[in-house]
């Protein structure tokens, strides 16, 4: 449980603490049931750890853009601010169109042209 200090709060009764804890536990269960398919998906390593990927492990059509992305210091700043979804950033999309489109297809439930 992430709320270890909840029980030590003077203004939170045991009853309220139990209600909060029970609700959070039911939310965890619900999320695990609703999004089980996401945990079973096999996302490519470059999607979340683009700096650590060897170019040889990536499809040839994406190798040049991945190399550019790995050497782009401004992309690293975007990555730190937006985490793994940085491939959806406008600047990254412009500089790495093929890689970004492939990332969008993996991350978004519907193709962009449908939206």
Secondary structure as a PSIPRED ss2 file (coil, helix, strand):
# PSIPRED VFORMAT (PSIPRED V4.0)

   1 X C   1.000  0.000  0.000
   2 X C   1.000  0.000  0.000
   3 X C   1.000  0.000  0.000
   4 X C   1.000  0.000  0.000
   5 X C   1.000  0.000  0.000
   6 X H   0.000  1.000  0.000
   7 X H   0.000  1.000  0.000
   8 X H   0.000  1.000  0.000
   9 X C   1.000  0.000  0.000
  10 X C   1.000  0.000  0.000
  11 X C   1.000  0.000  0.000
  12 X C   1.000  0.000  0.000
  13 X C   1.000  0.000  0.000
  14 X H   0.000  1.000  0.000
  15 X H   0.000  1.000  0.000
  16 X H   0.000  1.000  0.000
  17 X H   0.000  1.000  0.000
  18 X H   0.000  1.000  0.000
  19 X H   0.000  1.000  0.000
  20 X H   0.000  1.000  0.000
  21 X H   0.000  1.000  0.000
  22 X H   0.000  1.000  0.000
  23 X H   0.000  1.000  0.000
  24 X H   0.000  1.000  0.000
  25 X H   0.000  1.000  0.000
  26 X H   0.000  1.000  0.000
  27 X H   0.000  1.000  0.000
  28 X H   0.000  1.000  0.000
  29 X H   0.000  1.000  0.000
  30 X H   0.000  1.000  0.000
  31 X H   0.000  1.000  0.000
  32 X H   0.000  1.000  0.000
  33 X H   0.000  1.000  0.000
  34 X H   0.000  1.000  0.000
  35 X C   1.000  0.000  0.000
  36 X H   0.000  1.000  0.000
  37 X H   0.000  1.000  0.000
  38 X H   0.000  1.000  0.000
  39 X H   0.000  1.000  0.000
  40 X H   0.000  1.000  0.000
  41 X C   1.000  0.000  0.000
  42 X C   1.000  0.000  0.000
  43 X C   1.000  0.000  0.000
  44 X C   1.000  0.000  0.000
  45 X H   0.000  1.000  0.000
  46 X H   0.000  1.000  0.000
  47 X H   0.000  1.000  0.000
  48 X C   1.000  0.000  0.000
  49 X C   1.000  0.000  0.000
  50 X H   0.000  1.000  0.000
  51 X H   0.000  1.000  0.000
  52 X H   0.000  1.000  0.000
  53 X C   1.000  0.000  0.000
  54 X C   1.000  0.000  0.000
  55 X H   0.000  1.000  0.000
  56 X H   0.000  1.000  0.000
  57 X H   0.000  1.000  0.000
  58 X C   1.000  0.000  0.000
  59 X C   1.000  0.000  0.000
  60 X H   0.000  1.000  0.000
  61 X H   0.000  1.000  0.000
  62 X H   0.000  1.000  0.000
  63 X H   0.000  1.000  0.000
  64 X H   0.000  1.000  0.000
  65 X H   0.000  1.000  0.000
  66 X H   0.000  1.000  0.000
  67 X H   0.000  1.000  0.000
  68 X H   0.000  1.000  0.000
  69 X H   0.000  1.000  0.000
  70 X H   0.000  1.000  0.000
  71 X H   0.000  1.000  0.000
  72 X C   1.000  0.000  0.000
  73 X H   0.000  1.000  0.000
  74 X H   0.000  1.000  0.000
  75 X H   0.000  1.000  0.000
  76 X H   0.000  1.000  0.000
  77 X H   0.000  1.000  0.000
  78 X H   0.000  1.000  0.000
  79 X H   0.000  1.000  0.000
  80 X H   0.000  1.000  0.000
  81 X H   0.000  1.000  0.000
  82 X H   0.000  1.000  0.000
  83 X H   0.000  1.000  0.000
  84 X H   0.000  1.000  0.000
  85 X H   0.000  1.000  0.000
  86 X H   0.000  1.000  0.000
  87 X H   0.000  1.000  0.000
  88 X H   0.000  1.000  0.000
  89 X C   1.000  0.000  0.000
  90 X H   0.000  1.000  0.000
  91 X H   0.000  1.000  0.000
  92 X H   0.000  1.000  0.000
  93 X H   0.000  1.000  0.000
  94 X H   0.000  1.000  0.000
  95 X H   0.000  1.000  0.000
  96 X C   1.000  0.000  0.000
  97 X H   0.000  1.000  0.000
  98 X H   0.000  1.000  0.000
  99 X H   0.000  1.000  0.000
 100 X H   0.000  1.000  0.000
 101 X H   0.000  1.000  0.000
 102 X H   0.000  1.000  0.000
 103 X H   0.000  1.000  0.000
 104 X H   0.000  1.000  0.000
 105 X H   0.000  1.000  0.000
 106 X H   0.000  1.000  0.000
 107 X H   0.000  1.000  0.000
 108 X C   1.000  0.000  0.000
 109 X C   1.000  0.000  0.000
 110 X C   1.000  0.000  0.000
 111 X C   1.000  0.000  0.000
 112 X C   1.000  0.000  0.000
 113 X C   1.000  0.000  0.000
 114 X C   1.000  0.000  0.000
 115 X C   1.000  0.000  0.000
